């Protein structure tokens, strides 16, 4: 993700130097890839655009793999054996410019025209996949007194597609001998059929099903006391979570069932505990889930939080073990409308968590026969990075677990970084803490996301949000609650 030795891209390795003339700036390079006049290369801190490319004493435009060529002029402290990288490909750039210059890329179609004496002109066109087709009839075909129109002239007229989104790749002419067809008739039927075909093509891409947001007052729920769920993004050994009151359920990420077994067992005994599966499960996680999920499901858990559609497929293998467990849909399933809610109902989901990006009106409009939960407190996870930012700058010896790390932007805001040690992914959280009131959101329960908070802070957060209040100050934000997406 970040390379500490160069601020820009390093390029593609194309060879190494076998000699260098510092007076003339000539570098001799043995090539492992093709090199062309006009390419740009970099050797350590030196770079140049190739204006001279020589094989022995002959100027060439292209050099091939295995050849030893001379490139000039490039200045710097260049030594024999230095790696040579191509940073710009002149050939590739020209191809890109050529493609980009074709503003109107046309859709290929084929045409068939029937020209029978004393019958109307009949023209059929369809795309190469046969999905969209059209048939038109026009002027009457007449017998010619002398000669008649040629097939070549007919094809020429039909090929003039102009500014339409089509080009005719193939034209089949089925015609009687010695006939005459008005050119105006050919032009008219061509224009008409291409217009019809374009309309059909546009209609084929339109959605037949409208997604409607239901915001009727009768769907609003009145809760005398809202339920509270807590997500533990981090489990600390010095916190006794069993002493925290006012919580209905706790979500524990999969990894802690392996790394903090004793703590998780305590939590399972005191709270309705749910296993939260990670949104991203690559090979390491898949193996761990396979080897540990059966054992975890036998523990005292009440359900599973599904964060990725692939989890439905994984859980098919454990149907007997999960038949009495509740399934919860995490917001990472992008639940934004009532059609999705209905699909989740059909998939036996008992509760769904609202996408944090939604504004108040959209949250209110979500309805259904299953529970709705909103995240009212916590640092929003902004990014899951494939590469470990911490490991790039420090030798990795699980150092991410021996301290705290943050990214600081140009405005001085600090974004906490946590590391998923299974895949060494970085989890980058928002610099501000979201804190909103659940009042008027039309939800059954609220979720509180815990990351760095102490035991006393967690208790205060639960008490505050359970009453429908929010925390205020420069460290807090109400997220997108007032910003339509």
Backbone torsions as a table, in degrees:
resi	resn	phi	psi	omega
1	UNK	NA	-42.8	176.9
2	UNK	-131.3	134.5	-178.9
3	UNK	-113.9	119.4	-170.7
4	UNK	-75.1	-13.0	-175.6
5	UNK	-95.2	-18.4	-179.9
6	UNK	-140.5	141.0	178.0
7	UNK	-82.5	-19.7	-178.6
8	UNK	-115.9	-175.6	-176.0
9	UNK	-71.0	148.0	-173.4
10	UNK	-84.1	-22.6	180.0
11	UNK	90.5	-168.3	-178.6
12	UNK	-109.8	131.6	179.2
13	UNK	-64.3	123.1	-178.9
14	UNK	-119.2	-3.7	179.2
15	UNK	158.5	-166.0	176.2
16	UNK	-144.1	156.7	-176.8
17	UNK	-75.1	141.3	174.6
18	UNK	-116.0	-3.0	178.4
19	UNK	-177.3	158.1	179.8
20	UNK	-151.6	129.6	175.4
21	UNK	-102.3	102.3	-174.9
22	UNK	-68.7	-27.4	-179.5
23	UNK	-68.5	-43.6	-177.7
24	UNK	-96.6	-13.9	-178.4
25	UNK	76.7	25.0	179.8
26	UNK	-92.0	129.9	176.9
27	UNK	-114.3	128.8	174.0
28	UNK	-93.5	129.1	-172.6
29	UNK	-129.0	130.1	170.9
30	UNK	-91.7	122.6	-169.7
31	UNK	-90.0	138.4	171.0
32	UNK	-108.8	-8.6	174.9
33	UNK	-143.9	164.5	179.7
34	UNK	-63.1	145.8	177.0
35	UNK	-135.9	139.5	-176.1
36	UNK	-126.8	152.3	172.0
37	UNK	-58.0	132.3	-178.2
38	UNK	98.8	-14.6	174.2
39	UNK	-69.3	160.6	173.4
40	UNK	-113.2	140.2	-179.4
41	UNK	-127.6	160.7	175.9
42	UNK	-133.4	134.2	174.2
43	UNK	-126.7	107.7	-172.3
44	UNK	53.8	-120.3	-178.2
45	UNK	-91.0	0.1	-177.9
46	UNK	-99.4	147.2	178.6
47	UNK	-150.9	158.2	176.8
48	UNK	-164.2	159.7	170.4
49	UNK	-93.2	131.6	-173.5
50	UNK	-74.9	108.0	175.4
51	UNK	-105.3	-13.2	175.7
52	UNK	-131.8	123.7	178.6
53	UNK	-134.7	115.6	-172.8
54	UNK	-126.7	140.2	171.6
55	UNK	-113.4	112.9	-167.8
56	UNK	58.4	-116.8	179.4
57	UNK	-110.7	13.2	-176.8
58	UNK	-104.4	134.4	175.3
59	UNK	-74.8	132.5	-179.9
60	UNK	-131.3	164.4	178.4
61	UNK	-101.4	-27.9	-178.6
62	UNK	-135.4	133.2	176.3
63	UNK	-117.0	141.7	-173.2
64	UNK	-106.7	171.0	-179.3
65	UNK	-57.9	135.0	176.8
66	UNK	92.5	-18.0	-179.3
67	UNK	-77.9	150.7	173.6
68	UNK	-105.2	114.7	-175.0
69	UNK	-118.4	161.7	175.7
70	UNK	-110.4	130.3	179.6
71	UNK	-117.7	135.0	176.5
72	UNK	-139.0	153.6	-2.9
73	UNK	-115.0	130.2	-177.8
74	UNK	-134.9	126.6	-175.3
75	UNK	-106.2	148.0	176.7
76	UNK	148.6	-178.7	179.0
77	UNK	-88.5	80.7	-175.1
78	UNK	-103.4	131.0	-177.9
79	UNK	-119.2	159.8	175.8
80	UNK	-61.1	134.5	179.5
81	UNK	93.1	-2.3	177.1
82	UNK	-67.0	141.7	179.0
83	UNK	-75.2	141.2	179.9
84	UNK	-114.6	128.7	-178.4
85	UNK	-119.2	138.0	173.5
86	UNK	-89.4	119.6	-178.1
87	UNK	-99.9	-23.3	177.5
88	UNK	-138.8	131.3	175.6
89	UNK	-103.2	114.6	179.2
90	UNK	-63.6	-40.4	-179.8
91	UNK	-62.8	-45.2	-179.7
92	UNK	-66.2	-40.7	178.5
93	UNK	-60.2	-41.1	179.4
94	UNK	-65.3	-38.0	177.6
95	UNK	-64.1	-41.8	180.0
96	UNK	-64.3	-44.9	179.3
97	UNK	-61.9	-39.4	179.9
98	UNK	-63.5	-42.7	179.5
99	UNK	-68.5	-44.8	-177.4
100	UNK	-66.3	-27.8	-178.2
101	UNK	-72.4	-17.5	178.8
102	UNK	-86.6	87.2	-174.5
103	UNK	-68.0	-37.7	-176.7
104	UNK	-106.4	89.2	175.8
105	UNK	-82.3	118.2	-170.6
106	UNK	-91.0	152.3	179.0
107	UNK	-89.6	122.8	-177.8
108	UNK	-71.7	138.2	176.7
109	UNK	-136.1	165.5	174.6
110	UNK	-121.9	151.4	-175.2
111	UNK	-130.9	149.2	175.0
112	UNK	-137.5	126.0	-178.7
113	UNK	-119.6	135.0	179.1
114	UNK	-109.9	124.8	-179.5
115	UNK	-126.5	94.6	-179.0
116	UNK	-112.9	136.8	-177.1
117	UNK	-56.2	132.0	178.2
118	UNK	66.3	16.1	174.6
119	UNK	-120.2	161.2	178.8
120	UNK	-69.1	148.2	172.2
121	UNK	-62.0	131.1	178.9
122	UNK	-121.8	122.0	-178.2
123	UNK	-121.9	130.7	175.6
124	UNK	-118.5	135.6	173.9
125	UNK	-134.5	149.1	175.3
126	UNK	-155.7	156.7	178.0
127	UNK	-76.2	170.5	-172.7
128	UNK	-65.8	-19.3	-179.5
129	UNK	-93.6	-5.7	179.0
130	UNK	73.3	12.6	-176.5
131	UNK	-78.4	-41.2	-176.0
132	UNK	-117.8	124.2	179.1
133	UNK	-143.1	161.7	-178.2
134	UNK	-149.8	149.0	179.9
135	UNK	-131.0	132.3	179.9
136	UNK	-135.3	150.0	174.4
137	UNK	-125.5	148.7	-175.8
138	UNK	-143.2	-135.6	-172.8
139	UNK	-60.1	159.8	-178.7
140	UNK	-79.9	137.6	176.8
141	UNK	-82.6	132.2	-178.6
142	UNK	-114.0	158.9	174.7
143	UNK	-76.7	134.8	-179.3
144	UNK	-86.2	141.1	175.9
145	UNK	-72.4	-41.7	-179.5
146	UNK	-133.2	124.6	174.6
147	UNK	67.0	-104.2	-176.5
148	UNK	128.1	175.3	-178.1
149	UNK	-79.0	141.4	-179.2
150	UNK	-86.8	158.1	177.6
151	UNK	-63.9	-33.0	-179.7
152	UNK	-64.2	-40.2	179.8
153	UNK	-67.7	-37.8	178.0
154	UNK	-62.4	-45.8	179.8
155	UNK	-63.7	-37.9	-179.9
156	UNK	-61.0	-44.5	-178.5
157	UNK	-68.8	-40.0	-178.7
158	UNK	-71.0	-23.3	-177.2
159	UNK	-76.0	-12.2	-175.3
160	UNK	-80.6	80.7	-177.0
161	UNK	-87.4	-8.0	172.8
162	UNK	54.1	-130.0	-176.4
163	UNK	-88.8	11.2	177.6
164	UNK	-72.3	163.7	-179.9
165	UNK	-81.9	16.6	-174.4
166	UNK	-121.4	154.6	165.7
167	UNK	-135.0	136.6	-176.5
168	UNK	-89.1	113.2	-178.6
169	UNK	-81.3	-29.7	-175.3
170	UNK	-145.5	133.6	177.4
171	UNK	-127.0	123.2	177.0
172	UNK	-108.4	123.2	-178.5
173	UNK	-107.3	118.3	176.3
174	UNK	-111.9	103.9	-169.7
175	UNK	-140.4	149.7	170.4
176	UNK	-72.8	162.2	176.8
177	UNK	-78.1	152.2	173.7
178	UNK	52.1	59.5	176.2
179	UNK	-118.5	163.1	177.8
180	UNK	-127.9	135.8	-178.8
181	UNK	-131.1	128.1	178.0
182	UNK	-64.8	131.7	179.1
183	UNK	-59.0	-36.3	178.5
184	UNK	-62.1	-34.2	178.0
185	UNK	-67.3	-41.4	177.0
186	UNK	-63.1	-44.0	-179.8
187	UNK	-63.7	-40.6	-177.7
188	UNK	-65.3	-46.1	-178.4
189	UNK	-69.0	-32.9	177.5
190	UNK	-65.7	-48.0	179.7
191	UNK	-61.1	-43.9	-176.9
192	UNK	-64.4	-44.4	-175.9
193	UNK	-72.1	-34.2	178.2
194	UNK	-70.2	-35.5	176.1
195	UNK	-64.8	-43.5	178.4
196	UNK	-63.2	-41.9	179.9
197	UNK	-64.5	-39.8	179.2
198	UNK	-64.1	-42.2	178.4
199	UNK	-62.2	-41.0	179.0
200	UNK	-65.8	-38.0	179.4
201	UNK	-64.3	-44.7	178.6
202	UNK	-61.5	-44.4	-179.3
203	UNK	-62.9	-31.3	-178.0
204	UNK	-66.8	-21.0	-178.9
205	UNK	-96.2	-4.1	-178.8
206	UNK	-81.3	144.9	176.0
207	UNK	-75.9	133.2	175.7
208	UNK	-83.2	-25.1	-175.3
209	UNK	-104.9	124.4	179.1
210	UNK	-90.4	140.4	174.9
211	UNK	-95.9	115.1	-177.0
212	UNK	-113.3	136.2	176.6
213	UNK	-92.9	124.8	-177.4
214	UNK	-94.2	115.9	-176.4
215	UNK	-122.0	36.9	-177.4
216	UNK	-78.2	143.7	-177.5
217	UNK	-60.2	-32.2	-176.1
218	UNK	-67.8	-15.2	179.2
219	UNK	-85.6	-9.8	-178.3
220	UNK	-72.2	140.2	-177.1
221	UNK	-104.9	143.2	177.0
222	UNK	-110.2	115.6	-178.2
223	UNK	-107.7	122.8	176.8
224	UNK	-70.7	-37.7	176.9
225	UNK	-144.9	118.7	-176.0
226	UNK	-76.4	145.9	175.3
227	UNK	-80.8	151.3	-177.0
228	UNK	-122.9	126.0	173.0
229	UNK	-113.5	145.1	178.6
230	UNK	-123.6	128.5	174.1
231	UNK	-100.4	122.6	178.5
232	UNK	-94.9	92.8	175.9
233	UNK	-69.2	-18.5	178.7
234	UNK	-145.2	135.7	176.5
235	UNK	-112.6	120.0	-177.6
236	UNK	-102.3	138.7	-178.1
237	UNK	-68.5	-26.2	-175.5
238	UNK	-89.3	6.0	178.3
239	UNK	-108.5	130.7	174.6
240	UNK	-95.5	93.5	-175.1
241	UNK	-66.3	-21.5	-177.7
242	UNK	-69.8	-15.6	-179.5
243	UNK	-85.7	-11.6	-177.8
244	UNK	-77.4	130.1	-176.9
245	UNK	-107.5	164.7	175.7
246	UNK	86.2	10.5	-178.0
247	UNK	-104.4	135.0	176.9
248	UNK	-93.8	-35.0	-179.8
249	UNK	-154.1	157.5	180.0
250	UNK	-128.7	136.1	175.6
251	UNK	-102.9	123.9	-178.7
252	UNK	-115.4	119.5	178.4
253	UNK	-59.5	149.2	-175.1
254	UNK	-50.0	-44.5	-173.8
255	UNK	-58.7	-32.2	-177.5
256	UNK	-73.9	-20.4	174.5
257	UNK	-66.7	-18.1	179.2
258	UNK	-102.5	-38.9	-173.2
259	UNK	-93.7	-22.8	-178.1
260	UNK	-130.4	55.2	-171.6
261	UNK	-58.2	-45.5	-176.8
262	UNK	-65.3	-43.2	179.2
263	UNK	-62.3	-43.2	-178.0
264	UNK	-66.6	-37.6	177.7
265	UNK	-62.7	-39.6	176.2
266	UNK	-61.6	-45.4	-179.2
267	UNK	-62.2	-43.0	-179.3
268	UNK	-62.0	-32.9	-179.5
269	UNK	-72.5	-29.1	-172.9
270	UNK	-103.2	-19.8	-175.9
271	UNK	-133.1	158.8	166.0
272	UNK	-69.2	109.8	-172.2
273	UNK	-109.3	137.6	-178.6
274	UNK	-121.5	137.0	175.0
275	UNK	-78.8	123.2	177.3
276	UNK	-101.6	115.6	178.6
277	UNK	-82.4	143.9	-176.3
278	UNK	-70.0	147.5	-179.3
279	UNK	-67.1	-30.8	-180.0
280	UNK	-116.6	118.5	179.5
281	UNK	-125.3	99.6	176.3
282	UNK	-92.8	-167.4	-169.4
283	UNK	-54.3	-44.6	-179.0
284	UNK	-61.8	-45.6	-179.4
285	UNK	-66.0	-41.0	-179.2
286	UNK	-59.9	-41.1	178.2
287	UNK	-66.2	-42.0	179.8
288	UNK	-65.0	-43.0	178.7
289	UNK	-61.0	-45.6	-179.9
290	UNK	-58.0	-40.9	-174.1
291	UNK	-87.3	-13.9	-174.7
292	UNK	-122.3	-16.3	-172.5
293	UNK	-63.2	-41.3	-179.3
294	UNK	-58.3	-41.8	-179.8
295	UNK	-68.5	-41.2	179.9
296	UNK	-63.7	-39.3	-178.7
297	UNK	-66.2	-20.8	177.7
298	UNK	-82.7	-9.8	178.2
299	UNK	-77.5	177.7	-174.7
300	UNK	-82.5	62.4	177.1
301	UNK	-107.3	153.3	-175.4
302	UNK	-100.2	-13.6	-179.0
303	UNK	178.5	-172.6	-175.5
304	UNK	-132.6	135.2	173.6
305	UNK	-96.2	116.8	-177.5
306	UNK	-92.4	124.4	-175.5
307	UNK	-111.6	-5.1	-176.8
308	UNK	-149.8	142.3	-178.3
309	UNK	-59.4	-26.7	179.9
310	UNK	-64.7	-20.8	-179.3
311	UNK	-64.6	-30.2	176.9
312	UNK	-60.6	-38.9	-179.9
313	UNK	-69.8	-41.2	179.0
314	UNK	-61.0	-42.7	-173.8
315	UNK	-73.7	-13.3	177.1
316	UNK	-58.6	-30.6	-178.6
317	UNK	-72.6	-14.3	-174.0
318	UNK	-119.6	33.2	-174.6
319	UNK	-55.6	-42.3	-178.0
320	UNK	-66.4	-36.0	-177.4
321	UNK	-77.5	-27.9	-174.4
322	UNK	-101.4	-0.2	-173.9
323	UNK	-61.6	-25.4	179.0
324	UNK	-103.8	6.0	-179.8
325	UNK	-97.1	150.9	176.4
326	UNK	-85.1	141.9	176.6
327	UNK	-109.6	129.4	-179.0
328	UNK	-117.8	135.7	178.5
329	UNK	-94.3	117.4	178.3
330	UNK	-71.0	161.1	-178.4
331	UNK	-66.5	-16.1	178.4
332	UNK	-66.8	-7.4	172.9
333	UNK	-82.9	2.8	175.2
334	UNK	57.4	62.9	-178.3
335	UNK	-90.4	105.7	-173.8
336	UNK	-125.6	-6.8	-179.3
337	UNK	-150.2	169.5	-174.1
338	UNK	-72.9	-21.6	174.3
339	UNK	-62.9	-41.4	178.1
340	UNK	-65.7	-40.9	179.4
341	UNK	-59.7	-42.6	179.1
342	UNK	-63.4	-39.8	177.5
343	UNK	-62.9	-40.4	178.8
344	UNK	-64.7	-37.7	175.7
345	UNK	-59.2	-43.8	179.9
346	UNK	-64.4	-25.6	-178.6
347	UNK	-92.8	14.8	174.7
348	UNK	68.3	27.2	174.9
349	UNK	-78.1	136.1	-178.5
350	UNK	-98.0	-20.6	180.0
351	UNK	-154.5	145.6	175.7
352	UNK	-127.7	151.0	-178.3
353	UNK	-107.8	128.5	-173.3
354	UNK	-69.7	140.5	177.6
355	UNK	-61.6	126.3	-177.5
356	UNK	-62.3	-21.8	-179.9
357	UNK	-71.7	-15.9	-175.4
358	UNK	-70.8	144.1	174.4
359	UNK	-85.7	172.2	-171.8
360	UNK	-55.6	-46.6	-175.7
361	UNK	-61.1	-40.1	-180.0
362	UNK	-68.0	-38.4	177.9
363	UNK	-64.3	-44.3	180.0
364	UNK	-60.1	-36.7	-173.4
365	UNK	-75.9	-17.3	179.8
366	UNK	-70.6	125.8	-177.2
367	UNK	-135.8	176.9	179.1
368	UNK	151.5	-176.7	-178.1
369	UNK	-99.8	12.3	177.1
370	UNK	-120.4	161.6	-176.8
371	UNK	-65.9	146.9	177.6
372	UNK	-118.8	130.7	-177.7
373	UNK	-126.8	139.0	178.6
374	UNK	-118.0	141.8	174.9
375	UNK	-79.6	114.9	-176.1
376	UNK	-106.5	-12.5	179.8
377	UNK	-148.0	142.5	170.9
378	UNK	137.1	164.3	173.8
379	UNK	-81.2	122.7	-179.8
380	UNK	-71.3	133.7	175.6
381	UNK	-71.9	115.0	-176.0
382	UNK	-89.0	-34.9	-173.0
383	UNK	-156.1	140.2	167.2
384	UNK	-109.0	112.4	-175.2
385	UNK	-93.7	132.8	178.8
386	UNK	-62.8	-33.5	-176.1
387	UNK	-103.8	148.4	-179.4
388	UNK	-86.0	109.7	179.8
389	UNK	-61.1	-37.8	-178.1
390	UNK	-69.0	-44.6	-177.7
391	UNK	-64.6	-24.5	-179.7
392	UNK	-66.9	-38.0	-174.9
393	UNK	-96.5	-14.1	179.8
394	UNK	-133.6	149.1	176.1
395	UNK	-63.6	127.1	-172.4
396	UNK	-79.8	115.2	172.5
397	UNK	-140.1	52.0	-173.8
398	UNK	56.2	32.5	-177.5
399	UNK	-65.1	-24.8	-179.7
400	UNK	-63.5	-22.2	-179.4
401	UNK	-93.0	-1.5	-176.8
402	UNK	-105.6	5.8	179.7
403	UNK	-167.2	-174.9	176.6
404	UNK	-115.3	143.5	-176.7
405	UNK	-133.4	148.1	179.3
406	UNK	-143.3	152.0	170.3
407	UNK	-95.4	132.6	178.4
408	UNK	-110.7	127.9	179.6
409	UNK	-90.9	-179.0	-174.2
410	UNK	-67.1	-18.7	178.3
411	UNK	-90.0	-1.4	179.3
412	UNK	89.6	2.9	178.1
413	UNK	-75.4	140.4	-177.0
414	UNK	-110.9	129.4	-177.4
415	UNK	-111.4	110.7	-177.6
416	UNK	-60.1	142.0	177.4
417	UNK	-116.7	128.1	170.7
418	UNK	-118.6	155.4	-178.4
419	UNK	-118.9	128.8	171.6
420	UNK	-83.8	107.3	-171.2
421	UNK	-71.3	-14.9	179.7
422	UNK	-69.5	-51.7	179.7
423	UNK	-105.6	0.2	-175.3
424	UNK	57.5	34.0	172.7
425	UNK	-79.3	146.1	172.0
426	UNK	-94.6	132.2	174.6
427	UNK	-105.3	114.7	-175.0
428	UNK	-107.6	121.8	-174.0
429	UNK	-105.0	159.9	-178.8
430	UNK	-63.2	148.7	178.2
431	UNK	-72.4	-26.8	178.7
432	UNK	-102.3	150.6	178.3
433	UNK	-96.4	125.1	175.8
434	UNK	-73.0	131.7	175.8
435	UNK	-145.6	115.3	-177.4
436	UNK	-134.3	160.4	175.9
437	UNK	-90.0	139.9	180.0
438	UNK	-80.4	-11.9	-178.3
439	UNK	-58.8	138.8	-180.0
440	UNK	72.3	4.8	180.0
441	UNK	-89.6	-10.6	178.0
442	UNK	61.8	51.8	-178.9
443	UNK	-121.8	158.6	178.3
444	UNK	-89.5	-30.9	-177.6
445	UNK	-148.9	164.0	179.0
446	UNK	-122.4	152.0	178.6
447	UNK	-118.1	136.6	178.1
448	UNK	-116.4	121.4	-178.6
449	UNK	-98.3	121.1	-176.9
450	UNK	-106.7	133.7	179.9
451	UNK	-128.6	-61.9	-174.5
452	UNK	-114.6	-2.1	-168.8
453	UNK	-69.1	150.8	175.9
454	UNK	-83.7	173.8	-179.6
455	UNK	-60.9	-45.8	-179.9
456	UNK	-65.5	-39.3	179.3
457	UNK	-64.4	-40.8	178.9
458	UNK	-60.8	-44.5	-179.4
459	UNK	-62.5	-42.6	179.4
460	UNK	-64.5	-39.5	179.2
461	UNK	-63.7	-44.5	179.5
462	UNK	-62.1	-47.6	-178.1
463	UNK	-61.4	-44.2	-176.7
464	UNK	-64.6	-48.5	-174.6
465	UNK	-76.4	-27.4	177.9
466	UNK	-66.4	-29.4	178.5
467	UNK	-82.9	-4.2	179.1
468	UNK	91.1	10.9	177.7
469	UNK	-95.3	176.5	176.0
470	UNK	-135.1	158.4	175.6
471	UNK	-86.0	139.8	-176.7
472	UNK	-125.6	157.3	-179.5
473	UNK	140.5	178.9	-174.5
474	UNK	-68.7	-17.5	-179.8
475	UNK	-87.7	-3.1	-172.8
476	UNK	-117.7	154.2	177.4
477	UNK	-140.2	154.5	174.9
478	UNK	-97.1	17.7	174.0
479	UNK	61.3	-133.5	-177.9
480	UNK	-100.0	17.6	-173.3
481	UNK	-55.6	-33.1	-178.7
482	UNK	-111.2	12.8	-177.9
483	UNK	-121.1	104.3	178.8
484	UNK	-60.8	139.3	178.8
485	UNK	-88.6	NA	NA
